[in-house]
Amino acid sequence: MGDEPPTYEAEPTTLPVADPEDLRDLVPDTVLEGARYGTLTLRAVSLRGDAARYRGEPRRDALLAVRFGTGDSALILIAVATGQRAVPGAHRVARELCEWIAGAVGSNQQRLTEDIHTANRGALSSGLNRLTGRAYGRLRAGATVRGLAPADHTASLRCLLLPAHPACRTRVFFGVGDGGLFRLRDGVWQDLEPEGGERDTVGGPVLGYGGRPPVRRPSHDPNPSREPNPAPAHGPFRFRASVARPGDTLLLCSAGLADPLRGEAALAGRLAERWGTAEPPGLAAFLADAQTGVKGYADDRTAAAVWEA
C-alpha cells in the first residue's frame, strides 16, 4: 500500500545475533495464535518488522494469549507489549511485562470474571489499574537493580479480557502506552482508543449489558493496605469496557499496525474488506493480511482480532 513499494523486503533476511550462553533469549520472527469460545473467534499474530528483519534485530513486540479457568467460567487474556526502540533487551522487557500482567490476572481470575459478568465497570477499572501499576512497579525495580533508567526499561502494554461464556459479550480493554483499539462494524472502522485519565478509571455499569446489579467489593489486590504504585512512566492507564454485537470485529494492535491503519486509507479499506466477513480467516490468511506492506511503516506488528458470531 502507498505511493511506492515498501523500503525493505517483505521476507526475513538476517537472523538476530545469538548468545550461546542464553539461547532461551531468542525470539521467533513470527508467532500465531487462535481460539474459539462461545460466540467469539480469536486470531492473533506478532511479526518482526521489515526494518528489524533487515538489520538482524529481534522482535520488540511480545504477544501472550492465555486461558484461565475452564468451561463457561473461563477468562481469556490477550496481552501485547512493545519494548523501547534502540534499547538493548527491549524484547525481554516486553515479554516480562506480558507474563507479569498475565500472572496477576490469573491470580484474580474468579473475581474479574464475576465483575465482567455483572458489568461492574468501576471495580474492573480500579482493579486492573492497580494490577497494571504493580507490573510496571516490577519493571522500575528491575531497572534499579540493573542500573538502568526507568524510562528505558519499560514497554507499552495493551490487553483484552474476553469471557468464554456465550451469553456474556462484554469485552474489556486496558493498558498503557501506544497502540490501537479498533472495531469493524458494518464495514466501517471505528477508533475506540480511550484517552488516559480519571474519567476512564471510574464509572458505572457497562452500557448495554443486562445482568445483575454491580456489587461493591474491595479492589483486586492481595494487599489492600499497601500504597498504590505511582503511575507508569510510559503513560496514563487506559480502560474501556464495551458490549459486542453479532458481526463485530474487535482489533487490538501495537503501534506498528495502528499507525498505518490510521495513516493509510488503502490499508484500512483492504483490512475492512478482508476482516469484515462473517467467517473469520484461518491463521495463514490472517498472517498474510497482517503482513500487508505500507510505504513508510516498517515496525513490528502485533494484532489480536476477535470475530463475534
N, C-alpha and C positions, 0 to 999 in steps of 0.2 A: 504494500500500500504506500501511497505517497507519490510525489512528482518524479522521484528517481528510485532505482533499486537500493536496498539497504547497503550500508558500507561494508559489512562483514559477510562472510559466507554463512549460509544457513545451517550447515552441518559442523559438528565439532572438528577442531584441528589439533590443538595441543592439549595434552593432559597436564594437570597441575603437578608441581614437584612434590614428591612423596618423601616422608621422613621414615627411614627403616625402623626407627625406634618407636614410632607411634603410627602404625598403619591404620589403627581404628579411627584416626582423624580424617581419613579420606572421605570425600563427599561425592556421591554419584552425580553424573551430569544431569540426569532426569529421574524424577520419581512420579509414579502414577498411583492413584488410589480410587476406589469406587465402592459403592454400597447401595443397598435399597432397604428401606424400613417404612412400613405403612404406606403413606401417600407420597413419600419423598424418595428421590433417587439422587445420589451424590456422585459427582465426578470431580476429581482434584488432580492437579499436576503442579510440579515445581521443576523448572528447567533453567539451566545456566544460560545467561545472556550471551549474545553473539560477541560482545566485547571481551567478556571473561573467557570465552572459548578461544578467541584469537590470541589472547595474552597468556593462556595457560593458568588462569586464576580459578580458585574453587568457587562454587556457587555460594553466594552470601545469603540467599533465601533458604529458609527452612520450612518444611511442611510436616505436620503431625496430625493424623486423623485417628481418633481412638473412640472406643465404646466402653462406657461404664454401666454395669448392671446388665440385666437380661430381660427378655420379653418386652412387654409394653412399658415397663418402668425404666427401660434403658435410656441413657442420655449419650448423645454423640457430640464430641467436641472436635472442631477443626481449628487448628492453631497455625498461623502463618507469621513468620518473623523475618526481618531483613536486617542484617548487620551493617555497620557503618562502612561507607566506601573508603577504600585505601587504608584500612586499619588491619594489621596482622591479627589473625584469629577471629575475624568478624563472623565467619561461618560457625565457629564454636559457640560464640555468644548467642547467635540466633537459635541454634539447636538447644542450648541450655535453657533459654527463656521459654521455648515451646514445652520442654519437658517439665519445667518447674510449674508453669501455669496448668499443665495437664495434671500434675500431681495434686495441686491444690483443688482443682475442680473435682477430680476423682474422690478426694477425701471428703468433699461436701456434696457428693452426687445426690444423695437422698433428699437433702433439704433443697438443693437447687431445682431438682425435678419437681418437687411439690410446689415450689414458688412459681415455676413456669406453668404448671397445670392450673394453679389458682390465679394466674395473672397478677401476681404480687410484684409489680414493677419496682416499687420502692425498695423492697428487700433485695431483689435481684441486683439492682443498680448499685446499692451501697455495699452489698456483699462482694460482688465481682470487682468493684473498685478497690476494696481492701485487699482481696486476693491478688489483684494485679500489682498493687503497690508493694506487697510483700515480695513478689517475684523481682521487681525492679530493685528492691532493697538488697536482695541477694546479689544482683549484678554490681551494685555500688560497693558492697562488701568485698566482692571478688576483685574489683578494680583496686581497692585499697591494699589488699594483700599483694597484688602484683605490681604495685607502684604505678598504676595507670590512672589517667584522668577519667573520671566517671563519664564525661561526655564522649569518650572514645569507646569505652567498654559498655556499650548499650545497643539497643536494636528497636526497630518498630515492631509492634505486636498487634495482630488482628485476629479475632476469634469469632466463631459461630457456635452456639449451643442449639442442638436440634433434638427435641424429644422424639422417641421412637413410637410413642402411642399414636395410632392413626387418627384418633379423634382430636388430637391437640395439634393445631397448626401455628402455634406461637414460635417465632424464630427470634433468637436473641443474639445480638451483635455487641461486642465490647472490645476495646483495645486502646492503644496509644501509638501515635506517630502516623507516618504517611501510608497511603494505600487507597483503596476504594471499596465502597459498598454500593452495588447497583441492583436494580430489579428490572427485569424484562417483562413487561405486562402489555398485552395486546399489541405486540410488535414494536414497542417503544421503550427505550432505555430510560429509567428514572434514577437519578443520582441520589442515593439515600444517605450519603455521608453525613453523620451528625457532627455539629460543631462541639468542641470541648467546652465544658463549663458547668456550673452548678445546675443549670436547668436540665441538663442531661443526666444528672446523677440522682435526681429525686423525682417523684411523681406518683400518680395513682395507677389504677389497673390498666392493663394493655387494652386499648380501644378495639372493639370488635370481637373480643374473645369472651364467650359465655362460660362461666364456671362459678365455683364457689367464691364468696367474698374474700378479699385479701385478708391474710392473717398477719398481725404484727408479731414479730419474734426477734430475738437477738440476731446480730449480724453473723454472717458466715465466717466465724473466726474462733479457733480453738482457745484463744487467749484474749477475751474481750477487754480485759483490764489494761492491756498494753496500749501505748500511744500509737495512733495510726502513722504509717510511714509517710514521709513527705512526698509531694507529687513527683512522678517520674521525670527525670531530666529530659526525656525525649519528647515531651509534650503533654497536653491535658488528657485526662481519661475521657473516652468516648463510649457512649452506650445508646443502643436503640433496640426496642422490642416491638415487633410488628406481627401482624397476622397474615399468613399467606393465603392466596386464593388459588383454586384449581387453575392450572395453566401458567402460573407464575414461574419464572426462573430467577433465583436469587444468586448473585455473584459477589463473592468476597475475593479480593485480589491485592497483591502487593503493588507498590508504586510502579513497578516495571510493566504492568499491564494497565493499571488505572490511568497512567499519564497518556499513553497513546489512545486509549479508549475515549478519553476526554478531548484529546487534541487532534485526532484524525477521524473525521466523519465516515470515511470509507471503511475503516476498521469496525467502527460501531455498527454500521449497516451490515457488514458481512457477518459479524457475530450474531446480530439480531436475526438474520436470516437462517443462520446455521443452528442457533440455540433456541429459537422461538418455536420449536416444533413440540408436538405432544409427546413424541417418543424421544427420550434422551439419547445422545450419541453414545457409541461404545467408547472404550478407553482410547483406542488408537485414533478414532476420529476426533475425540476431544483434544488429544495431544496435538494433532495436526492443526486444528483450529487455533489453539492457544499459541502455536508457533508462527502464526501469520506475521511476516516481517513488515515493519514500518520504518521508512527512512527517518533517521534521527533518534530512534529509540532502540537501544541495544543492551539494556539492563536485564538482570534476571527477571523471570516472570513466574509468579505463582498464582494460581487461580483455583477456587473451590466453588462449584456451581451446584445448585440444588433445584431440581425439577419437581414441581408439585402436580401430582396426578389429580 
